[in-house]
Amino acid sequence: MPHIILECPRQLAERHDLGDLLDRLHAAIVREPSVSAADVKSRVHLLDQWRCGAPGSDAAFVHARVVLTRPRTAAQQASIQELILDGLVGAFGRPPGSLQVCVELTTVAEGRYIKAVSS
């Protein structure tokens, strides 16, 4: 961990190189000293059906959920959120219409995440 999980409308995503975006988010998040590059995982969920704002609005959104397994200080959490937000705003810029970009940070309680690694 951390995991970076992006959700965004497919039509917004199609105008961007998502592989490059994920690479940039990985590079950004490891600028926080508490994050190891080997532990970062990311993915994008493209949405075909979504609403943002009033019905008929052309508003869109990009929602990033950053999931952590070990507790970090409030300053480290804020740093992670800002690094991801800056990366997303830099990538998506100002498309036509309204765009909301947000970062949700979640810390999984101790004992609530397990994994197996094969080599």
C-alpha contacts under 8 A as a table, 3 or more apart, distances in Angstrom:
res1	aa1	res2	aa2	distance
1	M	39	D	5.00
1	M	40	V	5.44
1	M	41	K	6.74
1	M	67	V	6.93
1	M	68	L	5.58
1	M	69	T	6.13
2	P	35	V	7.58
2	P	39	D	6.39
2	P	40	V	5.10
2	P	41	K	6.49
2	P	66	V	6.43
2	P	67	V	5.35
2	P	68	L	4.73
2	P	69	T	7.04
3	H	40	V	5.82
3	H	41	K	4.73
3	H	42	S	5.48
3	H	65	R	7.83
3	H	66	V	5.56
3	H	67	V	5.10
3	H	68	L	6.85
4	I	40	V	7.62
4	I	41	K	6.25
4	I	42	S	4.51
4	I	43	R	6.50
4	I	64	A	6.56
4	I	65	R	5.80
4	I	66	V	4.67
4	I	67	V	6.66
5	I	42	S	5.74
5	I	43	R	5.21
5	I	44	V	5.88
5	I	45	H	7.43
5	I	64	A	5.55
5	I	65	R	5.07
5	I	66	V	6.40
6	L	42	S	7.88
6	L	43	R	6.30
6	L	44	V	4.62
6	L	45	H	5.99
6	L	62	V	6.92
6	L	63	H	5.67
6	L	64	A	4.49
6	L	65	R	6.42
7	E	44	V	5.92
7	E	45	H	4.83
7	E	46	L	5.94
7	E	47	L	6.92
7	E	62	V	5.83
7	E	63	H	5.19
7	E	64	A	6.49
8	C	12	L	6.98
8	C	13	A	6.69
8	C	44	V	7.78
8	C	45	H	6.75
8	C	46	L	5.46
8	C	47	L	5.82
8	C	60	A	7.80
8	C	61	F	6.03
8	C	62	V	4.74
8	C	63	H	6.53
9	P	12	L	5.41
9	P	13	A	6.35
9	P	46	L	5.64
9	P	47	L	4.54
9	P	48	D	6.18
9	P	49	Q	7.66
9	P	50	W	7.09
9	P	60	A	7.06
9	P	61	F	7.26
9	P	62	V	7.69
10	R	13	A	4.98
10	R	14	E	6.04
10	R	46	L	4.96
10	R	47	L	5.37
10	R	48	D	5.91
11	Q	14	E	5.31
11	Q	15	R	7.20
12	L	15	R	5.86
12	L	16	H	7.55
12	L	60	A	7.75
13	A	16	H	5.43
13	A	17	D	7.76
13	A	18	L	7.09
13	A	46	L	7.43
14	E	17	D	7.61
16	H	21	L	7.91
16	H	91	A	7.87
16	H	92	F	7.70
17	D	20	D	5.42
17	D	21	L	6.30
18	L	21	L	4.79
18	L	22	L	6.12
18	L	44	V	7.96
19	G	22	L	5.23
19	G	23	D	6.28
20	D	23	D	5.01
20	D	24	R	6.17
21	L	24	R	5.06
21	L	25	L	6.18
21	L	88	L	7.92
21	L	91	A	6.85
22	L	25	L	5.02
22	L	26	H	6.16
22	L	42	S	6.70
22	L	43	R	7.56
23	D	26	H	5.15
23	D	27	A	6.26
24	R	27	A	5.02
24	R	28	A	6.05
24	R	87	G	7.00
25	L	28	A	4.92
25	L	29	I	6.07
25	L	83	L	7.96
25	L	84	I	6.23
25	L	87	G	6.11
25	L	88	L	7.88
26	H	29	I	5.41
26	H	30	V	6.42
26	H	37	A	7.16
26	H	40	V	6.77
26	H	42	S	7.94
27	A	30	V	5.66
27	A	31	R	6.95
28	A	31	R	5.53
28	A	32	E	7.85
28	A	83	L	5.79
28	A	84	I	6.79
28	A	87	G	7.01
29	I	32	E	5.78
29	I	35	V	6.91
29	I	80	I	6.03
29	I	83	L	6.00
29	I	84	I	6.60
30	V	33	P	6.53
30	V	34	S	7.77
30	V	35	V	5.23
30	V	36	S	6.13
30	V	37	A	5.85
31	R	35	V	7.64
32	E	35	V	5.77
32	E	76	Q	7.11
32	E	79	S	6.63
32	E	80	I	6.44
33	P	36	S	7.56
34	S	72	R	7.79
34	S	76	Q	7.24
35	V	39	D	7.47
35	V	40	V	7.78
36	S	39	D	5.53
36	S	40	V	6.98
37	A	40	V	5.51
47	L	50	W	6.50
51	R	54	A	7.88
51	R	55	P	7.22
51	R	60	A	7.71
52	C	55	P	7.86
52	C	57	S	7.13
52	C	58	D	7.95
52	C	59	A	5.65
52	C	60	A	5.90
52	C	61	F	7.05
53	G	57	S	6.23
53	G	59	A	6.51
54	A	57	S	5.49
58	D	97	G	5.58
58	D	98	S	6.69
59	A	97	G	5.66
59	A	98	S	4.39
59	A	99	L	5.69
59	A	100	Q	7.72
60	A	97	G	7.61
60	A	98	S	6.15
60	A	99	L	4.84
60	A	100	Q	6.36
61	F	99	L	5.24
61	F	100	Q	4.52
61	F	101	V	5.68
61	F	102	C	7.96
62	V	88	L	7.98
62	V	99	L	7.64
62	V	100	Q	6.34
62	V	101	V	4.84
62	V	102	C	6.51
63	H	101	V	5.98
63	H	102	C	5.12
63	H	103	V	6.03
63	H	104	E	7.57
64	A	84	I	7.93
64	A	101	V	7.96
64	A	102	C	6.20
64	A	103	V	4.69
64	A	104	E	6.11
65	R	103	V	5.81
65	R	104	E	4.70
65	R	105	L	5.84
65	R	106	T	7.32
66	V	81	Q	7.97
66	V	103	V	7.18
66	V	104	E	6.11
66	V	105	L	4.78
66	V	106	T	6.18
67	V	105	L	6.01
67	V	106	T	4.86
67	V	107	T	5.76
67	V	108	V	6.98
68	L	71	P	7.36
68	L	105	L	7.61
68	L	106	T	6.14
68	L	107	T	4.61
68	L	108	V	6.09
69	T	107	T	5.58
69	T	108	V	4.99
69	T	109	A	6.98
69	T	110	E	7.11
69	T	113	Y	7.27
70	R	107	T	6.96
70	R	108	V	7.43
70	R	110	E	7.34
71	P	107	T	6.72
72	R	75	A	7.99
72	R	76	Q	5.87
72	R	77	Q	6.22
73	T	76	Q	5.14
73	T	77	Q	6.22
74	A	77	Q	5.09
74	A	78	A	6.10
75	A	78	A	5.11
75	A	79	S	6.12
76	Q	79	S	5.00
76	Q	80	I	6.23
77	Q	80	I	5.15
77	Q	81	Q	6.25
77	Q	105	L	7.57
78	A	81	Q	5.11
78	A	82	E	6.13
79	S	82	E	5.20
79	S	83	L	6.10
80	I	83	L	5.21
80	I	84	I	6.30
81	Q	84	I	5.32
81	Q	85	L	6.02
81	Q	103	V	6.13
81	Q	104	E	7.63
81	Q	105	L	7.05
82	E	85	L	4.99
82	E	86	D	5.89
83	L	86	D	5.28
83	L	87	G	6.23
84	I	87	G	5.08
84	I	88	L	6.21
84	I	103	V	7.19
85	L	88	L	5.17
85	L	89	V	6.10
85	L	101	V	7.26
85	L	102	C	6.74
85	L	103	V	6.28
86	D	89	V	5.25
86	D	90	G	5.96
87	G	90	G	5.10
87	G	91	A	6.16
88	L	91	A	5.07
88	L	92	F	6.03
88	L	101	V	7.23
89	V	92	F	5.36
89	V	93	G	5.48
89	V	101	V	6.98
90	G	93	G	5.58
92	F	95	P	7.04
94	R	98	S	7.99
94	R	99	L	7.24
95	P	98	S	7.46
95	P	99	L	7.22
108	V	112	R	6.35
108	V	113	Y	7.03
109	A	112	R	5.55
109	A	113	Y	7.82
110	E	113	Y	7.27
111	G	114	I	7.36
